[in-house]
Amino acid sequence: MDKMRKCASVIIVIAVSLLVLYLAQCLVVPKYMSGVLEGGMTREYYEEELPHDVIFIGDCEVYENISPITLWEEYGMASYIRGSAQQLIWQSYYLLKETFRYESPKAVVFNVLSMKYDEPQSEAYNRMTFDGMKPSYLKYEAVKASAMEDEDILSYFFPILRYHSRMAELTDEDIRYMFRRDRITHAGYLMRIDVKPMTKLPMAPSLPDYSFGEVCFDYLEKMRELCQENGAELILIKSPSLYPHWYPEWDEQVREYAEEKGLIYINYADKLDEAGIDMSTDTYDGGLHLNLSGAEKFAKQIGAMLIDNCDIPDRRGEPAYDRCWKEKSDFYYDMIERQKKELEEFGYLKSWTLGK
């Protein structure tokens, strides 16, 4: 009987210790509900109710430049943007590979700007991409490929190992969002309605070498094979953002690859006029990213391309999709009105630092 009591006591102590560690971890991990909203985007994908026929993958040139709500309203297209800040090509590959575990999109659209990076760049950007990714062997592979030399891979699965020092820096936000998060994106799109026109495009600095790294083409080929295995059309694009520069030498390398593999590649930075995008009105940061007006224009342009080249169904009229996208649209237009009011009242967007 004493042995049983001792065993039970040990089990209780272990269980309580694990619970305390879990609660402490929930408290200290960054919530990404203010300041750097980009860190909260990866987790939102898992909250989606219905499959998507189009998946966008890539960096800020997709998640700030394309409005899935416009794709729905114009074409009945169910789409989602699996984007993250400075998303590197191998990160795109692993996120896409994970996506195919959940659904079977008919088209995958990849923005090629990240081809310019052939090695890990920053722990901060790695965290923004992977903190919200569900634990799996794929996550391990992705983190291993991305980690800087001094990073602890285990801490991506047990974040308290990385963030325990935040205990002395906790705010009300950490308590408020300890067990839940607010929605911050619109099917992966991060909205900005304000305007900061491009007044002058900076000069493009000369590079010692314009060749993309071998690792980039290796992962691009893996992405192509992954799409082929899963019956999805891979489409390569360069988003219409004008800065950072997209060099003609880079463009030619992607174009040659696409022609060799029979893929569609479109450089939309050369097609601003076709979409009616005006960098004096359709950007919020001087041409780096599009604002809401620009994102809606680009969505119409890219949606027409997808309709012409892929068998994308019009889901309007399907009750489950109508209900789901009605809810998304309501949130979208509520956010527009809130940002308008905040611009009028404060002269800047509080919505950029606070989720719903």
N, C-alpha and C positions, 0 to 999 in steps of 0.2 A: 504493500500500500504506500509506504514511504517513497519507493522508487517511482510509483505512478504519480505521486504528488510532485516529486522533484521534476519528473519529465514534463508534467503539465505546466509547472512553474517556468521551466526553460522555454517551452513553446510560447507561453504568454509573453515572456520577456522579449523573445525574438519577434513575435507579432507586433507588440507595442513599439519596439525599436524600428521595425520596418515602416509602421504607420507614421511614426514621428519623422523619419527620413523622407517619406513620401510627401507629407504635409510641408516639411521644410523646403523640399524641392519645388513644390507647387508655388510656394511663397517667393522664392528667390529668383526663379527663372524670369528673364525679360518678358514682358507681356506684349510689347510692340503695339500698344494701343494709343500711344502718343509718341511724338518725335519721329522715330523710324518706323513708319507703318509697314514698309516693305517686308520686315521680318515676320509679319503676321499673315502673309499671303499663302505660303505653302500649305498651311494647315487647313485653309478654307476649302480646298479641293475635296477633302474627305466628307464635307457636309453636303455635297451635291446629291440631289435626289434621283435625277434621271440621267441616262447616258447622253453623251454628246457626239454629234456627227463630225465636228471639226475641233481639233485641238491645236492651239497656238503654243509654241514653246520658244523660250528665249529670255532675253534681258528686258530692260526698261523700254526698249524700242517696240515691244509688243504690249506689255501690260500698261503702258501709258498712252499708246497710240491707236488702239483699236477698241471700239465699243461693241461688245457682244449683244447688247440690247438693241442697237441699230441693226445688226445682222438678223436678229429675230424679227424686228418690226418690218424690215424691208424684204426679207427672203424666207422667214420662218425657219431660220437656221439655228440649231441648237449647238452652241460653241462654248468653249472655255479656254482661258489663257492660263497655262501653267508657267508663269513667269516669276522671276526673282531678280534682285539687284545684281548686276554684273554676273549673270548666270553664264558660266563657262560651258563649252560645248560638251564636255564629258558629263557635267551636271545635267544638261539638257537630255543627254542620252539616258541617264539613269532615271530621271523623272519620267521620261517618255516610256521607258521599259516598265516602270511601275504602273503607269497609266494603263497600259495594255493588260495589266492584271485585273483592272476594274472595268474596262469597257473596250469597245472595238470601233473607234472612230473611222470614218471613211477617208478623211484627209487630215494630215498633220502639216502645219505650216511652221517652218523654222526660220527665224531671223538670223542672218549670217554674220552680224557684227562681231560676235564672240570669237570668230575664226582668228582674230588678231592676237588672241591670248593662247599660248601653248604651254603654260605652266601655272600652278596655283598663284593667286594674287594676294589674298587677304583673309585672315581669320574672320574679321567682322562680316565680310560678304558671305563667307562659308556658313556662318551661323545664321544669317538671314535666310539662306536657302534651306538649311537642313534642320534647324531647331524645330520646325513644324512638320517635318517628314516623319511618317510612322516608322517605328523600329522594324527592321527587316534586314536580310542579308544584302539586299540591294542598297539600302542606306549605308551599310558598312562599306560596300564597294565604292559607293559614291564619295563618302567621306574620306576613305583611304586615298582615292585618286586626287582629292582636293586639298587635303590637309597640308598646312605649312609645317616646316621641320619641327617646330617647338609645340605643335598641337597634340593634345591627348585625344585619340580617337574614341576611347571609352567614354569621355565626357559628353559626347554627342548622344549617348544612350542613357547616361546617368548625369544629367546637366548639373546636379548639385556639386559635382566635382569641379566644375568650371565657375559656377556662379555663387558659391557659398560666401564669398567675400561681400556680396551685395547685401548681406544681412544688416550691415551698418548703414545702408543707403536706401532702405525701403521707403516707399511712398504710399499714399492712400490708394494709388492705382494698383499696386502689387496686391493689396488686400481685396480690392474690389474685383479684380480679374483673376483671383487665385484659382477658381474652378471653372471659369467660363471666359469666353472672349466675345466681343461684339463683331459684327460683320463689317469689314472695311472695304471690300471690293465688290464689283458688279460682274460676277462670273469671271473674276480674275483681273478686271480692269480697274485701275486706280485713278479716280476722277480728279481733274482740276478744271475749273471753269474760268479762272482768271487769265488775263492777257498780259504778256510781256513780249513785245514784238522783237523780231530780229532786226537790228539796225545795221549790222555789218558782220559778214561771215569772216571769222579769223583766217589768217593765212595758214595753209596746210604745211606743217614742217616737213622737210625732206627726211626720209628714213634711210639708214644704211643698207637695209635689206627689206624688200617688199614681199618676200616669200612667206607663205603661211607655214607653220610648223607641221611636221609629219603627223604628230599626234592629233592635230585638228582634222586632217583628212582621214585618219584612221577612225576617229569617232563619227565623222560625217558618213563614212561608209557603213559603220555599224548601225547608224540611225537609218540609213537607206535599207539595209538588209532587214532590220527590225520591222520597218513599215511593210516591206514586201512580204515578210513571213506572216504578218497580221492583216494583210489585205487592205492596207491604207496607202493612199497616195501621198508621197512626200513632196512638198512644194517648198522651194527656197525663196526667200524674199530678203531684200534690203529695205527696211522701213524708210519712210520719207523724211526722217530726221536728217538735218543737214550737218549736224555737228555732234559728236566727233566725226572727223573726216572719213569718208569712204573712198580710198584711192582707186584710180582706174586700174592700177596693177592688181589690187585685191579683187576688183570686180571681174577682171579677165580670168583670174584663177577659178573663181566660183562658176563663171559662165562656161569655161572649158570643162570643168567637172560635170556640170549639169548636162551639157551636150553629150559628153561621153556616156553618161548613165541614163540618158533619156528622161531627165527630170525637168520640170518647169522651174525657171529662175527668173525673177523679175526684180529689177532695181527701181523701186518706187521713188527714190530720191530724184530720179530723172523724169518723173511723171507727175510732178506737183500740179501742173496746169490741168492735166486730164481729170484730176480729182477735185480741182477747184481749191486746192490748199494754198492759202496765202500766209506766209510767215510774218506778216504784219498783224494778223488777227488770230491765227490758228495755233499759236504756241504760247505757253505760259512762262518759258524761261529762255527766250531769245533764240529759239531754233533747235535746242537739244531734244525737246519732247513736244508733242502736240497737246493742246488743251482739249476740252470737250468738243468744241466746234470742229477742230481738226480730226479728232478721233472718230467722230461720226462720219465725216467726209471720207476718211480713209476706209472705214468699215464698209461703206457703200461700194467703194472702188474694189476692195479685195473680195467682197461678197459676190460681186458680178463676175470676177475672175473665177471664183470657186464654182459658181453655177455653170459657167461655160466649160470648165475642165474636169469637174468631178460630179459624181452622182450623189449630190447632197439633197436629201428629201426636205420638203416643206412640211414642218411639223404643226403648223397652225391648223386648228380644227381637231387635233388630238387632245381629248380632255385633260389628260395628265400633264401634257406639255403646256397647254393653255393656262392651266392653273399655276403651274410652277413659274412660268415666265411672266405671268401677270404679277405675281409676288415680287419677282426680280425687278420688273418695270416700275412698280410702285416705289420700291426702295430707291431706284435710280432717279426718278423724278422728285422724290422727297429730298434726296441729297442735292440735286440741282437747286431747289428752292432754298435749302438751308445755306448752301454756299453763297447764293445771291444775297441773302439777308446778312450773312457775315461780312461779305465784301462791303455792303452798304454801311454796316454798323461799325466795323473795325478797320476796314481798309485792307484786311488780309484774311486768310482762310484759317479759322480754327478747325474746320473740318479736316484739314490736312494733318492735324495733330491729334484728332480724336475720332474714334470709330463710332459706329451707330450704337 
